[in-house]
Amino acid sequence: MPRRPSTWAAATSSWRSTSPTSRACKTVRRPARPLKTWDFSSKIDAIKEIDIERAARAGDTIYWTGSLGNNKDGEYKSARNTLFTTKVTGSGATTVLSYGDSHKKLRDDLAAWDQAHGDRYGFAAGTADDQAPKQITV
């Protein structure tokens, strides 16, 4: 059974670039059917999963972020700590996504910033070892 995408960004007015939760694969689709798929896993060193949770488009760039959290067992997985971009060219059936750049320490940067500003959001505690995302006790 196909997995429901966890996030999407508009590639054109009627086409969406979607991402399944576990891979750095992008699929351009109309609401019901996939048309093209790109796999950027090797570009961002995602061996198993990145757990993509968010996407936002600005101009011809789509920004994709991993979950930034530990896995369900509370283990740190570095690929989830990734922000990367793709560039959109073409439109409709001729849409192309090309890899842009990546930043692999967004979670670390956010936790350091929060600690330097009084731990207001609890990022460091929430990303500590053994903190499962759905059971964080801060």
Phi and psi in radians as a Rosetta constraint file:
Dihedral C 1 N 2 CA 2 C 2 CIRCULARHARMONIC -1.137 0.35
Dihedral N 2 CA 2 C 2 N 3 CIRCULARHARMONIC 2.510 0.35
Dihedral C 2 N 3 CA 3 C 3 CIRCULARHARMONIC -1.445 0.35
Dihedral N 3 CA 3 C 3 N 4 CIRCULARHARMONIC 2.527 0.35
Dihedral C 3 N 4 CA 4 C 4 CIRCULARHARMONIC -1.312 0.35
Dihedral N 4 CA 4 C 4 N 5 CIRCULARHARMONIC 2.341 0.35
Dihedral C 4 N 5 CA 5 C 5 CIRCULARHARMONIC -1.079 0.35
Dihedral N 5 CA 5 C 5 N 6 CIRCULARHARMONIC 2.535 0.35
Dihedral C 5 N 6 CA 6 C 6 CIRCULARHARMONIC -1.544 0.35
Dihedral N 6 CA 6 C 6 N 7 CIRCULARHARMONIC -0.355 0.35
Dihedral C 6 N 7 CA 7 C 7 CIRCULARHARMONIC -2.718 0.35
Dihedral N 7 CA 7 C 7 N 8 CIRCULARHARMONIC 2.837 0.35
Dihedral C 7 N 8 CA 8 C 8 CIRCULARHARMONIC -2.711 0.35
Dihedral N 8 CA 8 C 8 N 9 CIRCULARHARMONIC 2.795 0.35
Dihedral C 8 N 9 CA 9 C 9 CIRCULARHARMONIC -2.415 0.35
Dihedral N 9 CA 9 C 9 N 10 CIRCULARHARMONIC 2.528 0.35
Dihedral C 9 N 10 CA 10 C 10 CIRCULARHARMONIC -1.188 0.35
Dihedral N 10 CA 10 C 10 N 11 CIRCULARHARMONIC 2.152 0.35
Dihedral C 10 N 11 CA 11 C 11 CIRCULARHARMONIC -1.505 0.35
Dihedral N 11 CA 11 C 11 N 12 CIRCULARHARMONIC -0.701 0.35
Dihedral C 11 N 12 CA 12 C 12 CIRCULARHARMONIC -2.517 0.35
Dihedral N 12 CA 12 C 12 N 13 CIRCULARHARMONIC -3.027 0.35
Dihedral C 12 N 13 CA 13 C 13 CIRCULARHARMONIC -1.137 0.35
Dihedral N 13 CA 13 C 13 N 14 CIRCULARHARMONIC -0.492 0.35
Dihedral C 13 N 14 CA 14 C 14 CIRCULARHARMONIC -2.128 0.35
Dihedral N 14 CA 14 C 14 N 15 CIRCULARHARMONIC 0.082 0.35
Dihedral C 14 N 15 CA 15 C 15 CIRCULARHARMONIC -2.096 0.35
Dihedral N 15 CA 15 C 15 N 16 CIRCULARHARMONIC 2.491 0.35
Dihedral C 15 N 16 CA 16 C 16 CIRCULARHARMONIC -2.118 0.35
Dihedral N 16 CA 16 C 16 N 17 CIRCULARHARMONIC 2.510 0.35
Dihedral C 16 N 17 CA 17 C 17 CIRCULARHARMONIC -1.721 0.35
Dihedral N 17 CA 17 C 17 N 18 CIRCULARHARMONIC 2.066 0.35
Dihedral C 17 N 18 CA 18 C 18 CIRCULARHARMONIC -2.026 0.35
Dihedral N 18 CA 18 C 18 N 19 CIRCULARHARMONIC 2.873 0.35
Dihedral C 18 N 19 CA 19 C 19 CIRCULARHARMONIC -2.423 0.35
Dihedral N 19 CA 19 C 19 N 20 CIRCULARHARMONIC 2.226 0.35
Dihedral C 19 N 20 CA 20 C 20 CIRCULARHARMONIC -1.211 0.35
Dihedral N 20 CA 20 C 20 N 21 CIRCULARHARMONIC 2.736 0.35
Dihedral C 20 N 21 CA 21 C 21 CIRCULARHARMONIC -1.120 0.35
Dihedral N 21 CA 21 C 21 N 22 CIRCULARHARMONIC -0.535 0.35
Dihedral C 21 N 22 CA 22 C 22 CIRCULARHARMONIC -1.674 0.35
Dihedral N 22 CA 22 C 22 N 23 CIRCULARHARMONIC -0.290 0.35
Dihedral C 22 N 23 CA 23 C 23 CIRCULARHARMONIC -2.203 0.35
Dihedral N 23 CA 23 C 23 N 24 CIRCULARHARMONIC 2.847 0.35
Dihedral C 23 N 24 CA 24 C 24 CIRCULARHARMONIC -1.588 0.35
Dihedral N 24 CA 24 C 24 N 25 CIRCULARHARMONIC 0.826 0.35
Dihedral C 24 N 25 CA 25 C 25 CIRCULARHARMONIC -1.800 0.35
Dihedral N 25 CA 25 C 25 N 26 CIRCULARHARMONIC 2.475 0.35
Dihedral C 25 N 26 CA 26 C 26 CIRCULARHARMONIC -2.071 0.35
Dihedral N 26 CA 26 C 26 N 27 CIRCULARHARMONIC 2.444 0.35
Dihedral C 26 N 27 CA 27 C 27 CIRCULARHARMONIC -2.232 0.35
Dihedral N 27 CA 27 C 27 N 28 CIRCULARHARMONIC 2.235 0.35
Dihedral C 27 N 28 CA 28 C 28 CIRCULARHARMONIC -1.609 0.35
Dihedral N 28 CA 28 C 28 N 29 CIRCULARHARMONIC 2.239 0.35
Dihedral C 28 N 29 CA 29 C 29 CIRCULARHARMONIC -2.535 0.35
Dihedral N 29 CA 29 C 29 N 30 CIRCULARHARMONIC 2.714 0.35
Dihedral C 29 N 30 CA 30 C 30 CIRCULARHARMONIC -1.405 0.35
Dihedral N 30 CA 30 C 30 N 31 CIRCULARHARMONIC 2.993 0.35
Dihedral C 30 N 31 CA 31 C 31 CIRCULARHARMONIC -0.902 0.35
Dihedral N 31 CA 31 C 31 N 32 CIRCULARHARMONIC -0.507 0.35
Dihedral C 31 N 32 CA 32 C 32 CIRCULARHARMONIC -1.891 0.35
Dihedral N 32 CA 32 C 32 N 33 CIRCULARHARMONIC -0.387 0.35
Dihedral C 32 N 33 CA 33 C 33 CIRCULARHARMONIC -2.422 0.35
Dihedral N 33 CA 33 C 33 N 34 CIRCULARHARMONIC 2.423 0.35
Dihedral C 33 N 34 CA 34 C 34 CIRCULARHARMONIC -1.191 0.35
Dihedral N 34 CA 34 C 34 N 35 CIRCULARHARMONIC 2.566 0.35
Dihedral C 34 N 35 CA 35 C 35 CIRCULARHARMONIC -2.031 0.35
Dihedral N 35 CA 35 C 35 N 36 CIRCULARHARMONIC -0.829 0.35
Dihedral C 35 N 36 CA 36 C 36 CIRCULARHARMONIC -2.450 0.35
Dihedral N 36 CA 36 C 36 N 37 CIRCULARHARMONIC 2.681 0.35
Dihedral C 36 N 37 CA 37 C 37 CIRCULARHARMONIC -2.358 0.35
Dihedral N 37 CA 37 C 37 N 38 CIRCULARHARMONIC 2.431 0.35
Dihedral C 37 N 38 CA 38 C 38 CIRCULARHARMONIC -2.179 0.35
Dihedral N 38 CA 38 C 38 N 39 CIRCULARHARMONIC 2.439 0.35
Dihedral C 38 N 39 CA 39 C 39 CIRCULARHARMONIC -2.046 0.35
Dihedral N 39 CA 39 C 39 N 40 CIRCULARHARMONIC 1.976 0.35
Dihedral C 39 N 40 CA 40 C 40 CIRCULARHARMONIC -1.796 0.35
Dihedral N 40 CA 40 C 40 N 41 CIRCULARHARMONIC 0.238 0.35
Dihedral C 40 N 41 CA 41 C 41 CIRCULARHARMONIC -0.944 0.35
Dihedral N 41 CA 41 C 41 N 42 CIRCULARHARMONIC -0.786 0.35
Dihedral C 41 N 42 CA 42 C 42 CIRCULARHARMONIC -1.201 0.35
Dihedral N 42 CA 42 C 42 N 43 CIRCULARHARMONIC -0.486 0.35
Dihedral C 42 N 43 CA 43 C 43 CIRCULARHARMONIC -1.224 0.35
Dihedral N 43 CA 43 C 43 N 44 CIRCULARHARMONIC -0.511 0.35
Dihedral C 43 N 44 CA 44 C 44 CIRCULARHARMONIC -1.948 0.35
Dihedral N 44 CA 44 C 44 N 45 CIRCULARHARMONIC 0.228 0.35
Dihedral C 44 N 45 CA 45 C 45 CIRCULARHARMONIC 1.001 0.35
Dihedral N 45 CA 45 C 45 N 46 CIRCULARHARMONIC 0.696 0.35
Dihedral C 45 N 46 CA 46 C 46 CIRCULARHARMONIC -1.619 0.35
Dihedral N 46 CA 46 C 46 N 47 CIRCULARHARMONIC 1.713 0.35
Dihedral C 46 N 47 CA 47 C 47 CIRCULARHARMONIC -1.273 0.35
Dihedral N 47 CA 47 C 47 N 48 CIRCULARHARMONIC -0.805 0.35
Dihedral C 47 N 48 CA 48 C 48 CIRCULARHARMONIC -1.939 0.35
Dihedral N 48 CA 48 C 48 N 49 CIRCULARHARMONIC -1.074 0.35
Dihedral C 48 N 49 CA 49 C 49 CIRCULARHARMONIC -2.657 0.35
Dihedral N 49 CA 49 C 49 N 50 CIRCULARHARMONIC 2.751 0.35
Dihedral C 49 N 50 CA 50 C 50 CIRCULARHARMONIC -2.044 0.35
Dihedral N 50 CA 50 C 50 N 51 CIRCULARHARMONIC -0.330 0.35
Dihedral C 50 N 51 CA 51 C 51 CIRCULARHARMONIC 0.978 0.35
Dihedral N 51 CA 51 C 51 N 52 CIRCULARHARMONIC 1.078 0.35
Dihedral C 51 N 52 CA 52 C 52 CIRCULARHARMONIC -1.130 0.35
Dihedral N 52 CA 52 C 52 N 53 CIRCULARHARMONIC 2.222 0.35
Dihedral C 52 N 53 CA 53 C 53 CIRCULARHARMONIC -2.056 0.35
Dihedral N 53 CA 53 C 53 N 54 CIRCULARHARMONIC -0.433 0.35
Dihedral C 53 N 54 CA 54 C 54 CIRCULARHARMONIC -2.419 0.35
Dihedral N 54 CA 54 C 54 N 55 CIRCULARHARMONIC 2.625 0.35
Dihedral C 54 N 55 CA 55 C 55 CIRCULARHARMONIC -2.572 0.35
Dihedral N 55 CA 55 C 55 N 56 CIRCULARHARMONIC 2.517 0.35
Dihedral C 55 N 56 CA 56 C 56 CIRCULARHARMONIC -2.535 0.35
Dihedral N 56 CA 56 C 56 N 57 CIRCULARHARMONIC 2.464 0.35
Dihedral C 56 N 57 CA 57 C 57 CIRCULARHARMONIC -1.931 0.35
Dihedral N 57 CA 57 C 57 N 58 CIRCULARHARMONIC 2.377 0.35
Dihedral C 57 N 58 CA 58 C 58 CIRCULARHARMONIC -2.339 0.35
Dihedral N 58 CA 58 C 58 N 59 CIRCULARHARMONIC 1.956 0.35
Dihedral C 58 N 59 CA 59 C 59 CIRCULARHARMONIC 1.117 0.35
Dihedral N 59 CA 59 C 59 N 60 CIRCULARHARMONIC -2.199 0.35
Dihedral C 59 N 60 CA 60 C 60 CIRCULARHARMONIC -1.746 0.35
Dihedral N 60 CA 60 C 60 N 61 CIRCULARHARMONIC 0.267 0.35
Dihedral C 60 N 61 CA 61 C 61 CIRCULARHARMONIC -1.963 0.35
Dihedral N 61 CA 61 C 61 N 62 CIRCULARHARMONIC 2.323 0.35
Dihedral C 61 N 62 CA 62 C 62 CIRCULARHARMONIC -1.910 0.35
Dihedral N 62 CA 62 C 62 N 63 CIRCULARHARMONIC 2.255 0.35
Dihedral C 62 N 63 CA 63 C 63 CIRCULARHARMONIC -1.747 0.35
Dihedral N 63 CA 63 C 63 N 64 CIRCULARHARMONIC 2.208 0.35
Dihedral C 63 N 64 CA 64 C 64 CIRCULARHARMONIC -2.057 0.35
Dihedral N 64 CA 64 C 64 N 65 CIRCULARHARMONIC 2.370 0.35
Dihedral C 64 N 65 CA 65 C 65 CIRCULARHARMONIC -2.196 0.35
Dihedral N 65 CA 65 C 65 N 66 CIRCULARHARMONIC 2.523 0.35
Dihedral C 65 N 66 CA 66 C 66 CIRCULARHARMONIC -1.272 0.35
Dihedral N 66 CA 66 C 66 N 67 CIRCULARHARMONIC 3.116 0.35
Dihedral C 66 N 67 CA 67 C 67 CIRCULARHARMONIC -1.185 0.35
Dihedral N 67 CA 67 C 67 N 68 CIRCULARHARMONIC -0.410 0.35
Dihedral C 67 N 68 CA 68 C 68 CIRCULARHARMONIC 1.172 0.35
Dihedral N 68 CA 68 C 68 N 69 CIRCULARHARMONIC 0.050 0.35
Dihedral C 68 N 69 CA 69 C 69 CIRCULARHARMONIC -1.878 0.35
Dihedral N 69 CA 69 C 69 N 70 CIRCULARHARMONIC 2.987 0.35
Dihedral C 69 N 70 CA 70 C 70 CIRCULARHARMONIC -1.216 0.35
Dihedral N 70 CA 70 C 70 N 71 CIRCULARHARMONIC 2.911 0.35
Dihedral C 70 N 71 CA 71 C 71 CIRCULARHARMONIC -1.327 0.35
Dihedral N 71 CA 71 C 71 N 72 CIRCULARHARMONIC -3.131 0.35
Dihedral C 71 N 72 CA 72 C 72 CIRCULARHARMONIC -1.076 0.35
Dihedral N 72 CA 72 C 72 N 73 CIRCULARHARMONIC -0.351 0.35
Dihedral C 72 N 73 CA 73 C 73 CIRCULARHARMONIC -1.651 0.35
Dihedral N 73 CA 73 C 73 N 74 CIRCULARHARMONIC 0.115 0.35
Dihedral C 73 N 74 CA 74 C 74 CIRCULARHARMONIC 1.423 0.35
Dihedral N 74 CA 74 C 74 N 75 CIRCULARHARMONIC 0.268 0.35
Dihedral C 74 N 75 CA 75 C 75 CIRCULARHARMONIC -1.647 0.35
Dihedral N 75 CA 75 C 75 N 76 CIRCULARHARMONIC 2.459 0.35
Dihedral C 75 N 76 CA 76 C 76 CIRCULARHARMONIC -1.293 0.35
Dihedral N 76 CA 76 C 76 N 77 CIRCULARHARMONIC 2.267 0.35
Dihedral C 76 N 77 CA 77 C 77 CIRCULARHARMONIC -2.204 0.35
Dihedral N 77 CA 77 C 77 N 78 CIRCULARHARMONIC 1.959 0.35
Dihedral C 77 N 78 CA 78 C 78 CIRCULARHARMONIC -1.046 0.35
Dihedral N 78 CA 78 C 78 N 79 CIRCULARHARMONIC -0.565 0.35
Dihedral C 78 N 79 CA 79 C 79 CIRCULARHARMONIC -1.097 0.35
Dihedral N 79 CA 79 C 79 N 80 CIRCULARHARMONIC -0.470 0.35
Dihedral C 79 N 80 CA 80 C 80 CIRCULARHARMONIC -1.228 0.35
Dihedral N 80 CA 80 C 80 N 81 CIRCULARHARMONIC -0.207 0.35
Dihedral C 80 N 81 CA 81 C 81 CIRCULARHARMONIC -1.660 0.35
Dihedral N 81 CA 81 C 81 N 82 CIRCULARHARMONIC 0.580 0.35
Dihedral C 81 N 82 CA 82 C 82 CIRCULARHARMONIC -2.072 0.35
Dihedral N 82 CA 82 C 82 N 83 CIRCULARHARMONIC 2.413 0.35
Dihedral C 82 N 83 CA 83 C 83 CIRCULARHARMONIC -2.060 0.35
Dihedral N 83 CA 83 C 83 N 84 CIRCULARHARMONIC 2.236 0.35
Dihedral C 83 N 84 CA 84 C 84 CIRCULARHARMONIC -2.460 0.35
Dihedral N 84 CA 84 C 84 N 85 CIRCULARHARMONIC 2.846 0.35
Dihedral C 84 N 85 CA 85 C 85 CIRCULARHARMONIC -2.105 0.35
Dihedral N 85 CA 85 C 85 N 86 CIRCULARHARMONIC 2.682 0.35
Dihedral C 85 N 86 CA 86 C 86 CIRCULARHARMONIC -2.275 0.35
Dihedral N 86 CA 86 C 86 N 87 CIRCULARHARMONIC 2.634 0.35
Dihedral C 86 N 87 CA 87 C 87 CIRCULARHARMONIC -1.831 0.35
Dihedral N 87 CA 87 C 87 N 88 CIRCULARHARMONIC 2.364 0.35
Dihedral C 87 N 88 CA 88 C 88 CIRCULARHARMONIC -1.737 0.35
Dihedral N 88 CA 88 C 88 N 89 CIRCULARHARMONIC 2.220 0.35
Dihedral C 88 N 89 CA 89 C 89 CIRCULARHARMONIC -2.273 0.35
Dihedral N 89 CA 89 C 89 N 90 CIRCULARHARMONIC 2.817 0.35
Dihedral C 89 N 90 CA 90 C 90 CIRCULARHARMONIC 1.302 0.35
Dihedral N 90 CA 90 C 90 N 91 CIRCULARHARMONIC -3.018 0.35
Dihedral C 90 N 91 CA 91 C 91 CIRCULARHARMONIC -2.703 0.35
Dihedral N 91 CA 91 C 91 N 92 CIRCULARHARMONIC 2.764 0.35
Dihedral C 91 N 92 CA 92 C 92 CIRCULARHARMONIC 0.940 0.35
Dihedral N 92 CA 92 C 92 N 93 CIRCULARHARMONIC -2.289 0.35
Dihedral C 92 N 93 CA 93 C 93 CIRCULARHARMONIC -1.166 0.35
Dihedral N 93 CA 93 C 93 N 94 CIRCULARHARMONIC -0.286 0.35
Dihedral C 93 N 94 CA 94 C 94 CIRCULARHARMONIC -1.722 0.35
Dihedral N 94 CA 94 C 94 N 95 CIRCULARHARMONIC 0.200 0.35
Dihedral C 94 N 95 CA 95 C 95 CIRCULARHARMONIC -1.054 0.35
Dihedral N 95 CA 95 C 95 N 96 CIRCULARHARMONIC 2.395 0.35
Dihedral C 95 N 96 CA 96 C 96 CIRCULARHARMONIC -2.260 0.35
Dihedral N 96 CA 96 C 96 N 97 CIRCULARHARMONIC 2.355 0.35
Dihedral C 96 N 97 CA 97 C 97 CIRCULARHARMONIC -1.892 0.35
Dihedral N 97 CA 97 C 97 N 98 CIRCULARHARMONIC 2.248 0.35
Dihedral C 97 N 98 CA 98 C 98 CIRCULARHARMONIC -2.135 0.35
Dihedral N 98 CA 98 C 98 N 99 CIRCULARHARMONIC 2.509 0.35
Dihedral C 98 N 99 CA 99 C 99 CIRCULARHARMONIC -1.125 0.35
Dihedral N 99 CA 99 C 99 N 100 CIRCULARHARMONIC 2.436 0.35
Dihedral C 99 N 100 CA 100 C 100 CIRCULARHARMONIC -1.832 0.35
Dihedral N 100 CA 100 C 100 N 101 CIRCULARHARMONIC -1.534 0.35
Dihedral C 100 N 101 CA 101 C 101 CIRCULARHARMONIC -2.590 0.35
Dihedral N 101 CA 101 C 101 N 102 CIRCULARHARMONIC 2.997 0.35
Dihedral C 101 N 102 CA 102 C 102 CIRCULARHARMONIC -2.514 0.35
Dihedral N 102 CA 102 C 102 N 103 CIRCULARHARMONIC 2.745 0.35
Dihedral C 102 N 103 CA 103 C 103 CIRCULARHARMONIC -2.270 0.35
Dihedral N 103 CA 103 C 103 N 104 CIRCULARHARMONIC 2.141 0.35
Dihedral C 103 N 104 CA 104 C 104 CIRCULARHARMONIC -1.767 0.35
Dihedral N 104 CA 104 C 104 N 105 CIRCULARHARMONIC 0.148 0.35
Dihedral C 104 N 105 CA 105 C 105 CIRCULARHARMONIC -2.249 0.35
Dihedral N 105 CA 105 C 105 N 106 CIRCULARHARMONIC 0.483 0.35
Dihedral C 105 N 106 CA 106 C 106 CIRCULARHARMONIC -1.045 0.35
Dihedral N 106 CA 106 C 106 N 107 CIRCULARHARMONIC -0.793 0.35
Dihedral C 106 N 107 CA 107 C 107 CIRCULARHARMONIC -1.032 0.35
Dihedral N 107 CA 107 C 107 N 108 CIRCULARHARMONIC -0.817 0.35
Dihedral C 107 N 108 CA 108 C 108 CIRCULARHARMONIC -1.070 0.35
Dihedral N 108 CA 108 C 108 N 109 CIRCULARHARMONIC -0.748 0.35
Dihedral C 108 N 109 CA 109 C 109 CIRCULARHARMONIC -1.092 0.35
Dihedral N 109 CA 109 C 109 N 110 CIRCULARHARMONIC -0.741 0.35
Dihedral C 109 N 110 CA 110 C 110 CIRCULARHARMONIC -1.157 0.35
Dihedral N 110 CA 110 C 110 N 111 CIRCULARHARMONIC -0.734 0.35
Dihedral C 110 N 111 CA 111 C 111 CIRCULARHARMONIC -1.116 0.35
Dihedral N 111 CA 111 C 111 N 112 CIRCULARHARMONIC -0.749 0.35
Dihedral C 111 N 112 CA 112 C 112 CIRCULARHARMONIC -1.109 0.35
Dihedral N 112 CA 112 C 112 N 113 CIRCULARHARMONIC -0.747 0.35
Dihedral C 112 N 113 CA 113 C 113 CIRCULARHARMONIC -1.072 0.35
Dihedral N 113 CA 113 C 113 N 114 CIRCULARHARMONIC -0.787 0.35
Dihedral C 113 N 114 CA 114 C 114 CIRCULARHARMONIC -1.100 0.35
Dihedral N 114 CA 114 C 114 N 115 CIRCULARHARMONIC -0.753 0.35
Dihedral C 114 N 115 CA 115 C 115 CIRCULARHARMONIC -1.091 0.35
Dihedral N 115 CA 115 C 115 N 116 CIRCULARHARMONIC -0.680 0.35
Dihedral C 115 N 116 CA 116 C 116 CIRCULARHARMONIC -1.220 0.35
Dihedral N 116 CA 116 C 116 N 117 CIRCULARHARMONIC -0.255 0.35
Dihedral C 116 N 117 CA 117 C 117 CIRCULARHARMONIC -2.068 0.35
Dihedral N 117 CA 117 C 117 N 118 CIRCULARHARMONIC 0.589 0.35
Dihedral C 117 N 118 CA 118 C 118 CIRCULARHARMONIC 1.510 0.35
Dihedral N 118 CA 118 C 118 N 119 CIRCULARHARMONIC 0.273 0.35
Dihedral C 118 N 119 CA 119 C 119 CIRCULARHARMONIC 0.965 0.35
Dihedral N 119 CA 119 C 119 N 120 CIRCULARHARMONIC 0.615 0.35
Dihedral C 119 N 120 CA 120 C 120 CIRCULARHARMONIC -0.989 0.35
Dihedral N 120 CA 120 C 120 N 121 CIRCULARHARMONIC -0.690 0.35
Dihedral C 120 N 121 CA 121 C 121 CIRCULARHARMONIC -1.761 0.35
Dihedral N 121 CA 121 C 121 N 122 CIRCULARHARMONIC -0.129 0.35
Dihedral C 121 N 122 CA 122 C 122 CIRCULARHARMONIC 1.205 0.35
Dihedral N 122 CA 122 C 122 N 123 CIRCULARHARMONIC 0.485 0.35
Dihedral C 122 N 123 CA 123 C 123 CIRCULARHARMONIC -1.059 0.35
Dihedral N 123 CA 123 C 123 N 124 CIRCULARHARMONIC -0.753 0.35
Dihedral C 123 N 124 CA 124 C 124 CIRCULARHARMONIC -1.117 0.35
Dihedral N 124 CA 124 C 124 N 125 CIRCULARHARMONIC -0.804 0.35
Dihedral C 124 N 125 CA 125 C 125 CIRCULARHARMONIC -1.146 0.35
Dihedral N 125 CA 125 C 125 N 126 CIRCULARHARMONIC -0.679 0.35
Dihedral C 125 N 126 CA 126 C 126 CIRCULARHARMONIC -1.240 0.35
Dihedral N 126 CA 126 C 126 N 127 CIRCULARHARMONIC -0.317 0.35
Dihedral C 126 N 127 CA 127 C 127 CIRCULARHARMONIC -1.916 0.35
Dihedral N 127 CA 127 C 127 N 128 CIRCULARHARMONIC 0.181 0.35
Dihedral C 127 N 128 CA 128 C 128 CIRCULARHARMONIC -1.156 0.35
Dihedral N 128 CA 128 C 128 N 129 CIRCULARHARMONIC 2.786 0.35
Dihedral C 128 N 129 CA 129 C 129 CIRCULARHARMONIC -0.935 0.35
Dihedral N 129 CA 129 C 129 N 130 CIRCULARHARMONIC 2.525 0.35
Dihedral C 129 N 130 CA 130 C 130 CIRCULARHARMONIC 1.251 0.35
Dihedral N 130 CA 130 C 130 N 131 CIRCULARHARMONIC 0.119 0.35
Dihedral C 130 N 131 CA 131 C 131 CIRCULARHARMONIC -1.575 0.35
Dihedral N 131 CA 131 C 131 N 132 CIRCULARHARMONIC 1.829 0.35
Dihedral C 131 N 132 CA 132 C 132 CIRCULARHARMONIC -1.369 0.35
Dihedral N 132 CA 132 C 132 N 133 CIRCULARHARMONIC 2.415 0.35
Dihedral C 132 N 133 CA 133 C 133 CIRCULARHARMONIC -0.975 0.35
Dihedral N 133 CA 133 C 133 N 134 CIRCULARHARMONIC -0.613 0.35
Dihedral C 133 N 134 CA 134 C 134 CIRCULARHARMONIC -1.617 0.35
Dihedral N 134 CA 134 C 134 N 135 CIRCULARHARMONIC 0.071 0.35
Dihedral C 134 N 135 CA 135 C 135 CIRCULARHARMONIC -2.354 0.35
Dihedral N 135 CA 135 C 135 N 136 CIRCULARHARMONIC 0.513 0.35
Dihedral C 135 N 136 CA 136 C 136 CIRCULARHARMONIC -1.116 0.35
Dihedral N 136 CA 136 C 136 N 137 CIRCULARHARMONIC 2.258 0.35
Dihedral C 136 N 137 CA 137 C 137 CIRCULARHARMONIC -2.091 0.35
Dihedral N 137 CA 137 C 137 N 138 CIRCULARHARMONIC 1.709 0.35
